[in-house]
Amino acid sequence: MLKTVFAAMLTVSLASVNLSAAYAEEAPKVETMPADEGIVVSSIDAAGYTYMELANGDKKIWIAAPTTKVSNGEHIRFVENMRMHNFTSKTLNRTFNELIFVTSTQTAVAK
């Protein structure tokens, strides 16, 4: 009788482990690129600059480049010139927590 109870408990325990593993969600894999690259999320042209919001892994950053034609979803690489914290653009009437001014961008970056 004791063997039967033990076998039943073992079966229930193993079944619950298998169910837990089957329903466990994997954390989404986020592709991280070099720090000077990103995928364009949004862009704004103003006063000789193109402001671009870039996604890189789980981070988002804003850069300001000389006027550049870009599309959302495009993979770009940039050359950093200067980082500004709490930068206010009078033209956009907006303050960026951090804005990276860049000297150039390269679109259509090969992976």
Buried (B, 14 or more C-beta within 10 A) or exposed (E): EEEEEEEEEEEEEEEEEEEEEEEEEEEEEEEEBEEBBBBBBEBBEBEEBBBBBBBBEEEEBBBBBEEBEBEEEBBBBBEEEEEBEEBEBEEEEBEBEEBBBBEEBEEEBEE
